[in-house]
Structure formats: structure tokens, C-alpha cells
Amino acid sequence: MKINKYSLTFTIFSIILITFIIYNTLCSKKNIEPYSNISSTPTLLTDDKYYTSTPDLWDKNKTKPLIGGQKFYNVNITIKDGDTLVDSVESTGSSIAGAHAGAGAGADTGPDTGPGAHAGAGAHAGAGADTGPGVDTGPGADTGSIKPMDFGNFSNLVKCKNLEGATVCEGEACKNYVPTEVITCKSQSDESTTSSNQYDCDRNDKGDCINKYEIARKEAERLAEPKINCKGEWIKTTDCSSDCKGGFLKEIYKIITKPSINGEKCPVSENSKRNSNQPCNDHLLCSGKYKIKTTKHGPGKQPAGWGLSAWNAHGAKRNDSSSWVAVHQGDHWPMIWDVTKNNNNTYNIKTTSHGPGKQPAGWGLSAWNAHGAKRNNSSSRVAVHSGDYWPMKWNIIPGNKKDTWRINTTAHGPGKQPAGWGLSAWHAHGAKRNGSSSWVNVHSGDYWPMNWKFIKV
């Protein structure tokens, strides 16, 4: 039989067309986009796969609703360029009319009955759609728009809601609950930390669920407790804020009664410290540089305001390593002294450089009842000396007048100097140098020693 070439061509073309239609119907992927129009978005079913041309938008907006309120629920999204993005996302909506729309005639030949059957215009319409073997019949058939998740044992769930927001089970009731619709559940153990979109909850910046139930429980406990306010007190300690004059005793806060969860909190934490208004260490002079000046001394005929001085010239030079000490009126000849407190609360009193008096810095104030410095058995002349061997360590204590200090010797063996003799200045009794200055001595007792003013510079 002779075959017409036109008939052969038509037959081959028909076979190809039918094959294409069948393949396209059974195997093609559905194109969807975020925020698609509700009338054109296909129904999204568990385990179906879809193409998208906007993977970046899917990744950014995958948990946001489409127009019409639908969210995606266990949907596998396959990217057009071949990369695969698998997302499990929550759903609070149901199927959309017009889903699974295809081309051609023919509809479901099997009875889609039961709860959630495929109702809606054009459902499962299209050539070859759901026909033949494998049609949706049997136990695993699509019996609803979106399948409920299999949560297994519900014993650890505290609350489950359906898509309309109504509670379907809570607490003990969830143990025997068998889901027949799409639900969202909260786990008692995982709710506060999970990042899974399985849980219908508000989320913090990290994507974790905000556990409103736990917050509410704690608030209820807070309101249920008797209101007890914090009681505490500040207790003075022996610690001082300074190791010299100007410090204040420290106080420490002790809680007597802890507050309840709804009571007034303590003003500060336990063992907090602050300074009280009670001065401490006022008997100790602070280290620093000072001008040291006389107060008036009647028996010694000594005027007030003359400054303690040391020069290695002008008749005050004792030798190349020491100078006699005097007091002098005015500000030109008196010395600025470097006073340093030691750990045992004694003091080193040393010179600073004095150009007009040719006095080097760092020579220490000294007193010996020997070596040409003995005045009598009760007094000694005062000098400054280089090095550390001959200078004296002094006790500086509050004076007999307000804001004054006494400068007393400690024992100095090599200089045969007794302790407790006070620094003195008189403009008489053989101590007058001239009309503007006096030699300085130390003297036993309280009558002849001077009360001195320390003026910090």
C-alpha cells in the first residue's frame, strides 16, 4: 500500500503533539511568584514542586502572606536556574479557586468526596488530569486543600489552633487529639527557642518564638504574690575613701528584706558601696608639694607667715652636703618642700631646687643632737642633708590650733636625736638670724615647738 507523504507527516506530528500534551499535563512544574494575585495562584499542596523566577524574593518573603492571606505550607520551591531551594513554611490559609488549572477537556472521573473535597470552579480541570491509574482515590488521596501535619505524640503540646484561630485542643486534651484539619501547635519545651515555621508565634530579631505563655504565667505569679517591698540600710565601715585628710568613711548596703516579684526593688544591689558624710584620716597630711609657714609664737617672739627655707649659701651653708634651715619672711627666699607620706605614716620632707639660695633639690630635713647641731640637752639645730642616711623621718600630726600641724622628730641613732621633739622657730633666744629671718631648731615638750601651716602648691 502506498503511503501518502502528507498522511505520514500528519500522523507523526499528531503523535508528537499528544506526547507533549500528556507530558506537559503530568510532569510540568507550576510557575508561582511571591505576592501573586489570588485568582491566579495555584493551590499549593504538600510535596508538590514549583518553579519561581524570583528566588531572592522567595528567600526573603517566604513566610509572608500572599494577596488574599495565604501562606505556603510544606512547599518545595525549585528555582528556574537549576539551584534547589527547599522551604518548609507555615500556612494560615486554604486552597484557592482555579488551582491545578490545565488545558483541554476532561475532569476528575473519580468521586472526590469527604471533608475538604476539591470544590471550586475549574478544580483539576485539564486534558488527562488525574485520569487513569494513580487517580486520587484511596487512603493517601487529597482529602483537603492542605494536609495537616503529622505531629505524632501530642503529649508535649500545650495549645493547638486551626486556620481560623480557634483552639482545637489545649493541655491534657491534646494528648488524644487526632488532627482532621490544618493546625498550628506550640510545644511546651521548644516554643521559646525554635526557629521552625511549624510554630505559629510572634518572633524576636533572632527568629525565635516569643513565648507569650511563659510571659503570661510569670506575670500571673507576680500579681498573685503578696506585695513585699525591699528593706535595706547603709552600714558604715572602717574603710576610708582616702589614705589622708579629705577622705570619708565608706558605707555598704545590706538587704534586710528581699522584695517580692511585684514589690518595690532595692535601690542598689547587695554590698554596693558609697561614701558617707563622716570624715576620716583627717589626722594624716596628704603627700604633695607645700609651702610651710610659721604661726605666731609669743614666747619665741616669732611672727606668723615666715616660710621654711634652706640655702647652701648666704651663711647657711654647713658643708657641701648640708645646709642650715631657717624661716624667712616674704615669698622670695622661702622654699617649696616635697612632702611624701610613708606606709607607716611617717614623712620625708625634702627640698626642691632654690636658685637664689643655691640649694639643690632632694636634700632631706634633718635633726641631730650631735655633730655640731646640738643646741642643748633639750634642743637641736635643724639642717637639710643629701642622701638617705642623715635625713630624718618625721611625724606630722594635727597642731594645737585649727588647720595647723606639728612636725616632730622620730629617733635617729647616728644623729643621737630623741623622738618627739617639735620643729620650732623663734626670733629670739639666740635663734634670730636677722630682722627678716630666724634659725630653725627642734625642742622637747609642747611649749617651745611651733604650730605650722602647710599651704599646698
C-alpha positions in Angstrom: 0.0 0.0 0.0 1.4 3.3 -1.0 1.6 5.7 2.0 0.8 9.3 1.3 3.6 11.5 2.5 1.2 14.1 3.8 -0.6 11.4 5.8 2.7 10.2 7.3 3.7 13.7 8.3 0.3 14.4 9.9 0.5 11.1 11.8 4.0 11.8 13.2 3.0 15.4 14.1 -0.1 14.1 16.0 1.9 11.5 18.0 4.4 14.2 19.0 1.6 16.6 19.9 -0.2 14.1 22.0 3.0 13.0 23.7 3.8 16.7 24.5 0.3 17.3 25.9 0.5 14.2 28.1 4.0 15.1 29.4 3.1 18.7 30.0 0.0 17.7 31.9 1.7 15.1 34.1 5.2 16.4 34.6 5.3 20.1 34.1 6.1 22.4 37.0 3.9 25.3 38.1 5.2 28.9 38.0 4.4 31.0 41.1 5.7 34.3 42.3 5.5 35.9 45.8 2.5 38.1 46.3 0.7 36.6 43.3 -2.9 37.6 42.6 -5.3 35.3 44.5 -7.2 34.4 41.4 -4.1 33.2 39.5 -2.1 31.5 42.2 -2.2 27.7 42.0 -3.2 25.6 45.0 -0.1 24.7 47.0 0.0 21.1 48.2 2.4 19.2 50.4 5.3 17.6 48.4 4.4 19.5 45.2 7.3 21.3 43.4 7.1 24.7 41.8 9.3 26.9 39.7 9.9 30.6 40.5 11.8 33.3 38.6 12.3 35.3 41.7 14.3 33.1 44.1 15.6 36.2 46.0 12.1 37.3 46.8 11.1 33.8 47.9 14.1 33.6 50.2 13.2 37.0 51.7 9.5 36.8 51.9 8.8 33.0 52.1 6.8 33.4 55.4 4.8 36.4 54.4 1.2 36.0 53.1 0.2 36.2 49.5 -2.5 38.6 48.4 -5.6 37.1 50.0 -3.9 35.9 53.2 -2.5 32.5 52.1 0.9 31.4 53.4 2.9 28.5 52.0 2.8 25.2 53.8 5.4 22.5 53.3 6.1 23.6 49.7 9.2 22.6 47.8 10.3 25.6 45.7 12.6 24.7 42.7 14.5 27.6 41.2 14.4 28.0 37.4 18.2 28.3 37.0 18.6 24.7 38.4 19.5 25.6 42.0 17.2 24.0 44.5 15.7 25.8 47.4 13.6 23.6 49.8 11.5 25.5 52.2 9.1 24.4 54.9 6.8 27.3 55.6 3.7 27.8 57.6 0.2 28.2 56.3 -2.8 30.1 57.8 -4.9 29.9 54.6 -6.6 27.3 52.5 -6.8 26.4 48.8 -7.5 28.9 46.1 -10.1 28.6 43.3 -8.7 27.8 39.9 -5.8 25.6 41.2 -4.3 22.9 39.1 -5.7 24.7 36.0 -4.8 22.9 32.8 -5.7 22.9 29.1 -8.3 20.8 27.3 -11.4 18.9 28.3 -12.0 16.3 30.9 -12.4 16.4 34.7 -12.0 14.1 37.7 -13.7 10.8 36.8 -13.4 9.5 40.4 -15.7 10.9 43.2 -13.7 13.4 45.3 -15.9 13.1 48.3 -15.4 13.6 52.0 -14.2 16.6 54.1 -12.3 19.2 52.2 -13.1 17.7 48.7 -11.8 19.6 45.7 -14.6 22.1 45.3 -14.3 25.2 43.3 -14.5 26.2 39.6 -12.0 24.5 37.3 -10.6 22.3 40.0 -8.4 19.5 38.5 -9.6 20.5 35.0 -7.4 19.8 32.0 -6.7 17.1 29.5 -5.5 14.0 31.1 -5.7 15.5 34.6 -6.0 12.8 37.3 -7.1 10.1 34.9 -6.2 6.5 34.6 -4.2 4.6 37.1 -3.0 6.5 40.0 -6.1 8.8 40.2 -6.6 10.4 43.7 -8.7 7.7 45.3 -7.5 5.5 48.2 -6.2 6.3 51.7 -3.5 8.8 50.7 -5.8 10.9 48.4 -6.0 14.7 48.6 -9.0 14.9 51.1 -8.4 18.6 51.8 -6.9 21.7 50.3 -3.9 21.5 52.6 -2.9 18.4 54.6 -2.5 18.6 58.3 1.0 17.9 59.6 1.7 14.6 61.3 2.7 15.7 64.8 2.7 12.2 66.2 2.5 12.2 70.0 0.7 15.3 71.2 1.6 14.8 74.9 4.1 17.7 74.9 1.9 20.3 73.2 0.2 23.0 75.2 -2.1 24.6 72.6 -3.2 23.9 69.0 -5.3 26.2 66.8 -7.0 25.7 63.4 -6.6 28.1 60.5 -9.4 30.3 61.7 -7.5 30.8 65.0 -9.9 28.7 67.1 -8.3 26.5 69.8 -8.9 22.8 68.9 -7.1 21.4 71.9 -5.2 22.6 74.9 -3.1 21.0 77.7 -4.3 17.4 78.5 -6.8 17.5 75.7 -4.0 17.5 73.1 -2.8 14.0 74.2 -5.7 12.2 72.4 -6.4 14.8 69.7 -6.3 13.5 66.2 -6.0 16.4 63.7 -8.5 16.5 60.9 -7.6 19.9 59.6 -4.6 22.2 59.2 -3.5 23.2 62.7 -0.6 25.0 64.3 0.7 23.9 67.6 3.1 25.2 70.3 5.5 22.9 72.1 6.0 23.4 75.8 9.7 22.7 75.5 10.5 24.1 72.1 8.3 27.2 71.8 10.7 29.7 73.3 13.7 28.7 71.2 12.5 27.1 67.9 13.1 28.8 64.6 10.9 26.4 62.8 7.9 27.8 61.0 5.9 24.9 62.3 5.0 27.1 65.2 2.5 29.9 64.8 4.0 32.7 67.0 5.5 36.2 67.1 9.2 36.2 66.7 12.1 38.2 68.0 15.0 39.6 66.0 16.8 36.2 66.0 13.8 34.4 64.5 12.9 32.6 67.7 9.4 32.3 69.1 8.4 34.8 71.8 6.9 32.6 74.5 3.8 34.6 75.4 2.5 31.7 77.5 5.6 31.8 79.7 5.4 35.6 80.0 1.8 35.4 81.0 2.5 32.7 83.5 5.2 34.7 85.2 3.0 37.8 85.2 0.3 35.9 86.8 2.7 34.6 89.5 3.9 38.1 90.1 0.4 39.5 90.6 -0.6 36.6 92.8 2.2 37.1 95.3 1.8 39.4 98.4 3.5 42.7 97.7 6.7 42.9 99.7 8.9 45.9 99.3 12.7 45.8 99.7 14.1 46.9 103.0 17.7 47.7 103.5 20.2 50.0 105.1 23.5 51.6 104.7 26.1 50.5 107.3 29.3 52.4 107.9 32.5 50.6 107.6 36.1 51.4 108.7 37.2 51.8 105.1 38.2 55.3 104.2 38.0 56.8 100.7 41.4 58.4 101.1 44.6 57.5 103.0 44.9 61.1 104.2 42.9 64.2 105.1 39.8 64.7 103.0 38.5 61.2 103.0 35.1 59.9 104.1 34.1 56.6 105.7 32.6 54.2 103.2 29.1 52.7 103.7 27.9 49.3 102.4 24.3 48.4 101.6 22.8 45.4 103.3 19.4 44.0 102.3 17.2 43.1 105.3 14.1 42.0 103.4 14.2 40.9 99.8 11.3 42.2 97.7 8.6 40.0 96.1 8.4 39.8 92.4 5.8 42.6 92.4 7.3 44.6 95.2 9.5 47.7 95.1 13.0 46.8 94.1 16.1 47.7 96.2 17.7 51.0 95.3 21.0 49.3 94.7 22.4 45.8 94.7 23.6 43.9 97.8 27.1 45.1 99.1 27.1 48.3 97.0 29.4 50.9 98.5 29.3 54.7 98.8 31.0 57.5 100.7 29.3 58.6 103.9 29.4 62.2 105.2 31.7 61.2 108.1 35.3 62.4 107.5 38.2 60.0 108.1 42.0 60.2 108.2 41.9 63.9 108.9 44.9 63.4 111.2 47.1 62.5 108.2 48.6 65.1 105.9 48.4 64.2 102.2 51.6 63.9 100.2 52.4 66.8 97.9 54.4 70.0 97.5 53.9 72.6 100.1 55.0 76.0 101.4 55.5 75.5 105.2 54.9 78.7 107.2 55.1 79.8 110.8 52.2 80.8 113.1 52.7 83.4 115.8 54.7 82.2 118.7 54.7 84.7 121.6 57.4 83.2 123.9 59.8 82.9 120.9 58.8 86.3 119.5 58.3 84.7 116.2 56.0 86.5 113.7 53.4 84.4 111.6 53.7 83.8 107.9 57.5 83.3 107.6 58.4 80.5 105.2 60.6 77.5 106.0 63.9 77.9 104.0 67.1 76.2 103.1 70.1 77.7 101.2 73.6 76.3 100.6 74.9 79.9 100.7 74.3 83.3 102.5 75.8 82.0 105.8 73.5 78.9 105.8 75.9 76.5 104.1 77.0 73.8 106.6 79.2 71.9 104.1 78.9 70.7 100.5 76.3 68.1 101.5 74.2 70.0 104.1 72.7 73.4 104.8 71.2 75.0 108.0 67.5 75.7 107.9 65.8 79.0 108.6 62.5 80.8 108.2 62.3 83.9 106.2 59.6 86.5 105.5 58.1 87.1 102.1 58.0 84.7 99.1 61.4 85.1 97.5 63.6 83.2 100.0 61.3 80.5 101.4 61.5 77.0 99.9 58.8 74.8 98.3 59.0 71.5 100.1 58.3 68.0 98.7 56.4 66.1 101.4 55.9 62.3 101.0 53.9 60.1 103.3 55.4 56.7 104.0 53.5 53.5 104.6 54.0 53.8 108.4 52.5 57.3 108.3 55.9 59.0 108.8 57.0 61.6 106.3 60.0 62.5 104.2 60.4 66.3 103.9 62.8 67.3 101.1 64.0 70.4 99.3 63.1 71.4 95.8 65.7 73.4 93.9 66.1 77.1 95.0 68.3 79.1 92.6 68.9 82.3 94.7 69.9 80.2 97.7 72.0 77.8 95.6 70.1 74.9 97.2 70.0 71.6 95.4 66.7 69.6 95.3 66.2 66.3 97.2 68.1 67.1 100.4 66.1 65.8 103.4 65.1 67.8 106.6 67.4 66.6 109.4 67.8 67.0 113.2 70.7 65.6 115.3 71.7 66.3 118.9 75.3 65.9 117.9 77.8 66.6 115.1 77.8 70.3 115.8 74.0 70.5 115.7 73.4 70.1 119.4 72.0 73.4 120.9 71.5 72.0 124.4 70.1 68.8 126.0 66.5 69.8 125.0 67.1 71.2 121.6 69.0 70.7 118.3 69.6 72.8 115.2 67.9 71.7 112.1 69.6 71.2 108.7 69.0 69.6 105.3 71.3 66.8 104.1 71.9 64.9 100.9 71.3 61.2 100.6 69.1 59.0 102.8 71.4 58.2 105.8 71.3 61.6 107.7 67.8 62.9 106.9 65.0 62.4 109.5 61.7 60.6 109.1 59.2 63.0 110.6 55.8 62.6 112.3 53.3 65.2 111.2 50.3 65.4 113.4 47.5 67.9 113.9 48.6 71.1 115.8 47.1 72.9 118.8 45.4 75.4 116.5 42.9 74.9 113.8 44.3 73.8 110.4 47.9 73.6 111.7 50.3 70.8 112.1 53.1 69.8 114.4 56.3 68.4 112.9 58.0 66.1 115.3 61.2 64.0 115.2 61.5 60.3 115.2 64.5 58.7 116.9 67.7 59.0 114.8 70.5 56.8 116.2 73.5 58.1 114.2 72.5 61.7 115.0 71.7 60.9 118.6 68.3 62.6 118.2 65.5 61.6 120.5 61.9 61.2 119.2 59.1 63.6 119.9 60.9 66.9 119.7 59.0 69.5 117.8 60.1 71.8 114.9 60.5 75.3 116.3 61.2 78.9 115.2 61.9 81.8 117.4 63.1 85.3 116.6 64.9 85.4 120.0 66.8 83.2 122.4 69.9 83.0 120.1 67.8 81.9 117.1 67.4 85.4 115.5 69.3 85.4 112.2 68.4 89.0 111.2 65.3 91.2 111.2 63.7 89.1 108.5 64.7 85.6 109.3 65.2 83.1 112.2 67.1 79.8 112.6 65.1 76.7 113.0 65.5 74.2 115.8 63.7 71.2 117.4 62.8 71.3 121.0 61.4 68.9 123.5 58.0 69.4 125.2 55.0 71.3 123.9 55.9 74.9 125.0 58.6 75.8 122.5 57.6 73.9 119.4 55.7 75.7 116.6 52.3 75.1 115.0 52.9 75.1 111.3 50.7 76.0 108.3 51.0 73.7 105.2 49.9 75.5 102.0 49.7 73.1 99.1 51.1 74.4 95.8 
